[in-house]
Amino acid sequence: MSAQPLAPPTGAPEEAPAALRSAVRDYLGHLQVERGLSANTLGAYRRDLARYVRFLAARGVADPTGVDEAVVAAFVAALRSGEDGGTPLTASSAARTASAVRGWHRFLHAEGRSADDPALLVRPPAPPRRSPAALTVEEVTRLLQVAGLGGEGEPAAVPLRDRALLEVLYGCGARISEAVGLDVDDVPSRLAGRPGVFRLRGSGAKERLVPLGSLAQDALEQYLLRSRPLLAGRGAGTGALFVNTRGGRLSRQSAWAVLQTAARRAGITRAVSPHTLRHSFATHLLRDGADVRAVQELLGHASVTTTQVYTTLVTADARREVRTGSPS
């Protein structure tokens, strides 16, 4: 039995100029045959391009060759406001529609049907940045406490390791990769006469010095004295600070599991990740009056703009306190 031919995709509205309808139909055919897109995805492209073609026709553009960068930019701007006669879109939906338009023009240029690509330099609207999630101080305290208690059937050395790990993630704003990448020699110790600060290695092999708070230092020293020798003794020897139950370096996945287990035991029902502790570290510092530039240095952000995202959480907390009359 021979395979059924693919149904030719329809595209632009019938009232649109013939050259625009043909160009859209050919592009949708390319997406269907060459890229094998699903019917649902093709339908989304069809709707997005139909809106664009109506916009072009309303401006007197009858052929793709009559489109320039200003026309594409005007359409992308109109997506958010609805000034093109369509429904105003959110930033993410507008970005999707703009992507369809950019793909169409890129196809026409590659096929030699237009001398240039008028959408090449037009950027879709950026979706608004989501404020990073942060735990309350009380939630962090509860999380750290239960991590040190351990669970039924766990080796006795594990709770001290888990508490020390989470203290580092929160107390220093460390990324998970930075924490599990630490070696014993990186950690200051009052026992070794090196209190105060220690090195974190960030992306691009960049190092930064971060202060080690007293609670984190206490937890680390208890781990180094009472727990790590037992865990490391099960392996062939490693300089890693955080060690798994086989004596090797603790992996990122295992560190993630440590946090998930502690969050569950602490009764925290919302999503918590290692980065949540980093967010919480920054938010709590800013709320206590720390300078945003100082927090930038502690987090290892290349730009202060990245750090300023956390100020939105601090502002939201302040507004909530005004409404309720008490801290969250």
N, C-alpha and C positions, 0 to 999 in steps of 0.2 A: 504494500500500500504506500503510495507516494506521499511525502510530507506535504501538508497544506501550506501554500504560500503565505507569507506574513501579510496581514492587512496593511495597506498603505496608511500611515498615520495622517490624520487631518491636523490642521494647525490653526492658522490665523482666521478670524471671522470672515465670512463671505463678503461683507461689505468693504473689506480692506483692498487696497490696490493689488492687482494680480502679481506684480513682481515681489511684493512682500509676502503674499500667501505662498508663492512658490518657494521662496527662500526658507520660510519657516518649515514648510512640508519637507523639504530636502534635508534640513538639519534634524528634524525629528526622525526621519528615515535613517539617517546616519547613526543617531543614538540607539535606535532600535536594532539595526542590523550589525553595525560595527562594534558597538559597546554593549549590546545585549541588555539594555535597561528594562526593568519590569514595567508592566502596564501602569502601575500606580505612579512610578517615577516619571514615566513619559507624560502621564496626565498632568503632573505638576509643572513640567516644562511647558506643556501646551498652554496651560492657563496663564503662566507667567509671560510667555511670549505673545499671547493674544492681547494681554493688557498693554504690552509694549507697542505692538503694531497699531492698536487703537490710538495710542499716544502719538505715534509717528504720523498716522493718517490725519489726525486733528491738526497737526502742525504743517500739513501740506507736503509731507515726505512720502513719495510714491515708490521709492526704490531704495534698497540698502545703501547704494552708492551715494545717496543724498544725505546720509547721516554723518555728523561730525561729533567731536568730543563734547562740545557744548550741549548738543541735543541729548546725548547719553547721560551727562551729568544732571541735566534738568529733569530727566525722567527719574533717575535715582533719588533726587531730592523730593520729587513729587510723591514717591511711594510712601513716605512717612506722613505727609500732610493730606494726601488724597486730592491734591489739586489737579491731578490728571483725570478726575472723575471716578476713580476707583476707591475702594475701601482703604482708609489709612492703615498702614501695616506697622507692626512692631519692628524694632531694629533687626531682629533675627530673621523675620519673614522678608523684610526688605532686602536683607543681604542675600537671601536665597534667590529672590527674583533678579537682583542685580547679577548674581552669578550666572543665571540662565542667559541673560542678555549678553554678558561678556563671552560666554561659550559660543553663542550664536555668531557674534561678530568675529570671533577667533576662527571659527569654522569657515565662514565666508571668505575671510582673508586667505586662509590656507588653501582654499579651493580656487583662488584667483578670481573670485567674483567681486572683490573690492580691492582697491589699490592699497589701502592701509586698514588698520584695526582701530576704529574710533573709540572703542571701549578700553583700550589697553591701559591707559593711565587713570581711568575712572575707578575709584575705590568705593566699595559698598559701605554703607553706614556701619560703624562698629557697634556691636551689642553693648549695652551698659555693663560695666564691670560689677560682678556680684561682690558684695561685702563678704570677706572671709568669715567663716564661723569661728566662734570663740566660746569656751566654757567659762562659767563663773568661777570666782576664786573658791567658793565652797565646793563646787564640783571637782575642781582640780585637787583640792585637799583630800576629798573623799577617794578620788581615783588613786592618788599616791599611797594613801593609807592601806587600801585593800590590796594593792600590788605587793606590799611587803608582808601580807598575811599568808599568801599562798593558798593552794587548794588541796583537796583530798588526793592523795597519791602522788603529789609532786615531790621530787627530791628536795631535801632540806635546803640545799644551796640555791635553789631557783628563786625563791621570793626575794632574797637580798639582791640578786642580780636584776630582777624585774623592777624593784623599787629604784635602784641606782640608774637603770636605763631611763625610766620615765622622769626621774629627777633631772637628768641631763637634757632630755628632750624639752621639758618645760622650763627648767631653771636657766637654760642658756639659749633657748630659742633655736636649738640645733635641728637641722634637717635629719631625716632618718638615715640617709646615706652617710652623713657626717658622723653621726653617733656610732653606727656600727663599724665605721672605718677607723675609729680611734684605737690607738695602741696604748699600752700601759705607760709608755714613756711620754705620752702627750699630756698626762693628767697630773696636775699639781697635787701635792700631798703634804700635809703638815708633818706626817711621819718621815717624809723624805726631805723636809725642809724647803718645799716648793709650794707654798700656799698662794692663793690669789687668782691667777689666770691660767688658762690653758689654750692650746691651739686647736682650731677646727679647720679642716681642709674642705673648702667648698668647690663649686664647679670651676673647671679650668685650672685646677691645682692651686687656686688662690687660698692663702691662709689668712686667718684672722684670729686675734686674741680676744677671748671672752672671759668675763669674771665668773668665778665659780662661787655661788652662794653657800652659806654655811650649811643649809639643809642638804643641798646636793653634795657638798663635800663630806658631810657626815655619812650619807648613804653610800657614797663611793668608797670611803675608807672601810666601812663595815663589810662591803662586798669584797674589797681587795684583801682584807684580813681573813675573813671567815668563809667566803664562798668561792671566789675565783680559784684559789689553789685546788679545791676539790674538783671543780669542773675542768680546769685546764689539765689536771693530772690524768684525765681519761683519754687525752689525745697525745699526739707526738710532740707537743710543744708549740706554742704560738705566742706572739707578742700582742695579740688582739686584746683589747680591754674587755669587751663583752663576748663571753664564750658560751657556746651551746653545751648541751648535756653530753656530747661526744668529744668535747675538748677542742673543737674548732671554732673559728670566728662565727659569731651570731649573724645570720642572714637578715636582710631587710624583711623578708616574708615572715620570719620567726619573730622579729621585733614587732611587726604589725600585729601578729597574733597575740603577743604579750599585752599590747594596748587594748585589743578587742576584748580579751578575757577580763582585764581589770575594769573596763568600762561596764561590762555586763554585771560583774560582781558589785560595782558601785551603784548600780541602778540607773545608769545614764542610758536613756532609751534612744536619744537622737544619734545620728551618725557621728562617729569619732574616728579620726585618722591621726597618724603621727603629725601631720601638718596642722591639725587642730590645736595641738599643744604649742606649736610655734606661733600660730595666730593668737592664742591666749596669752603667751608670753609678751608679745608686742602690745596687745590691747591693754593688758594690765599695767604695763610700764607707762604707756601714754596716759592712761586714766589717772595714774598716780603722779603725773606731772613731768615725766621724762621728756627731754627734748627730742623731737622727731629725728634730728640728725644723729643723735647718739644711738637711737634705736636702729636707724639705718646701718650704722657701723656694726652693731651687735648682730644684726640679722645677715649682714653681708650683702645687702642690696646694692647693685651698681648705681641705681638712681633713687633719689629721695621720693620721687613720684610713686614708686612702688610701695614704699613705707607709708605714704600718706593715705593709702587705702584704709589702713587700720583706724585712722581718725574718724571714719564714718561710723565705726562701731562705738567709739567713745562718745561721739555726738548723740547717737541713738540711745545709749545708756543714760546720758544726761537728760534727754527729753523724757524718757520713761520715768526717771526719778521725779521730774517736775510734775508729771501727771499723777503719780502714785504717792508722792511725798516720802518715798523711802528708796534706798538703793536696791538694785536687783539682787 
